[in-house]
Amino acid sequence: MNRQKETLAYNSKVEGEVIVTRSDAVINWIRQNSVWPMPMGLACCAIELMASAASKFDISRFGMEVMRFSPRQADCMIVAGTVTYKMAEVVRRIYDQMPDPKWVVAMGACASTGGMYRSYAVLQGVDQVVPVDVYISGCPPRPEALLDAMRKLQKKIGQENSTKNLLSPRETTAV
């Protein structure tokens, strides 16, 4: 039993009615169980993205049902589909408008590598304009693949050092 507790991402201790744990563990637990994705549905993968919110797959089981269409209210961008060079600027601008911390999921072969399109108009991977945390293969990938990728993203969020930015001293500027 003790070995099982040690393998957890955090080791909390209950003393009476008080739980003692690390602030990293609490912050990461909150972040990983309340991911607010922003769908960037650019092509056919967007249909599978929409299906993941339907009752059969139910992305809300993992705390991700709050799809936000405003970048200022989202913390995870799901790029679903073909990214053209014309659209790449928009994807980057929207990414820049998202508050920190933020994560990106590349959904499908087109978003990950350009897919079958080897033309002058198609970006060969969205990772050329934004940093990608999780890649999903397939053309188009099934909703189960998206759910699996979002679970992997949750695990990644759970292992981050979340307090380093909270505890760092702010820069002061002389007036």
Sequence and secondary structure as in RCSB ss.txt:
>XXXX:A:sequence
MNRQKETLAYNSKVEGEVIVTRSDAVINWIRQNSVWPMPMGLACCAIELMASAASKFDISRFGMEVMRFSPRQAD
CMIVAGTVTYKMAEVVRRIYDQMPDPKWVVAMGACASTGGMYRSYAVLQGVDQVVPVDVYISGCPPRPEALLDAM
RKLQKKIGQENSTKNLLSPRETTAV
>XXXX:A:secstr
 HHHHHTSSS  EEETTEEE  HHHHHHHHHHT   EEEEE STHHHHHHHTTSTTT GGGGT     SSGGG S
EEEEES  BHHHHHHHHHHHHHS SS EEEEESHHHHH TT  STTB S GGGTS  SEEE SSS  HHHHHHHH
HHHHHHHHTS THHHHHS       
